[in-house]
Amino acid sequence: MNAAWIVLVFVGVFLGGIFASLVGDEIKGWVGRVPYAVLWVASRRVPASHRMELYEDWTADLAAQLQDKSERPSPGSPSAPNSLRASSEAAGRSPLSSAWCTSM
């Protein structure tokens, strides 16, 4: 009886792993469609006379942003807030001071 339970648990774990892998692959396939779905929902809020034109413009811009990896920071590069802080410190100003904000 114990051997049957062990085999049943092993088969359950094996099938559960396969199922989890299939679900993960399915999710990966649909994740790329999420930004376009968000744009579609946003375009529904625009008047019908401008809807298709704006949706086509937005999808073209989104496709360009998703494909253009040169503008994305690399993993080792400083983030935008750190770059702002570094540039303001190099100029001798605090990034939060009023003098810095008025000089823009």
C-alpha positions in Angstrom: 0.0 0.0 0.0 2.8 2.4 0.8 4.5 1.7 -2.5 1.3 2.6 -4.3 1.1 6.0 -2.5 4.8 6.7 -3.3 4.2 6.0 -7.0 1.0 8.0 -7.0 2.8 11.0 -5.4 5.7 10.7 -7.9 3.3 10.6 -10.9 1.4 13.6 -9.4 4.5 15.6 -8.9 5.7 14.7 -12.4 2.4 15.7 -14.1 2.2 18.9 -11.9 5.6 19.9 -13.2 4.6 19.4 -16.8 1.4 21.3 -16.3 3.2 24.2 -14.6 5.7 24.3 -17.6 2.8 24.4 -20.1 1.0 27.2 -18.2 4.3 29.1 -17.9 4.9 28.8 -21.7 1.3 29.9 -22.4 1.7 33.0 -20.1 4.9 33.9 -21.9 3.1 33.8 -25.2 0.4 36.1 -24.0 2.5 38.6 -22.1 3.6 40.4 -25.3 0.0 41.2 -26.1 -0.7 43.0 -22.9 0.6 46.4 -23.9 -1.5 46.3 -27.1 -4.5 45.3 -25.2 -4.0 48.3 -22.9 -3.8 50.6 -25.9 -6.9 49.0 -27.4 -8.8 49.7 -24.1 -7.4 53.3 -24.0 -8.5 53.9 -27.6 -12.1 52.9 -26.7 -12.2 56.1 -24.6 -11.3 58.3 -27.5 -14.1 59.7 -29.8 -14.8 57.3 -32.7 -13.8 59.9 -35.3 -10.2 59.8 -34.0 -10.0 56.3 -32.6 -8.4 54.3 -35.4 -5.9 57.0 -36.3 -4.7 57.3 -32.7 -4.7 53.6 -32.2 -2.5 53.1 -35.3 -0.1 55.8 -34.1 0.1 54.4 -30.6 0.7 50.9 -31.8 3.5 52.1 -34.1 5.1 54.0 -31.3 4.7 51.0 -28.9 6.3 48.7 -31.4 9.2 51.1 -31.9 9.7 51.4 -28.1 9.6 47.6 -27.6 12.1 46.9 -30.3 14.5 49.8 -29.6 16.7 48.5 -26.8 19.4 51.2 -27.3 17.4 53.6 -25.1 17.0 51.2 -22.2 19.5 51.4 -19.5 21.8 48.4 -19.3 21.8 46.4 -16.0 25.0 48.0 -14.8 24.3 51.6 -15.7 23.0 54.2 -13.3 19.2 54.9 -13.3 17.7 58.2 -14.2 17.4 59.5 -10.6 21.0 58.6 -10.0 22.1 60.3 -13.2 20.1 63.4 -12.2 21.7 63.4 -8.8 25.2 62.9 -10.2 24.8 65.7 -12.8 23.5 68.2 -10.2 26.3 67.3 -7.8 28.8 67.9 -10.6 27.3 71.3 -11.2 27.5 72.1 -7.5 23.8 72.2 -6.8 21.4 70.1 -4.9 18.8 68.4 -7.1 16.0 69.5 -4.7 17.1 73.1 -4.2 14.9 75.9 -5.5 17.9 77.4 -7.3 18.3 74.2 -9.3 14.6 74.1 -10.2 14.5 77.7 -11.4 17.6 77.3 -13.5 15.9 74.7 -15.8 
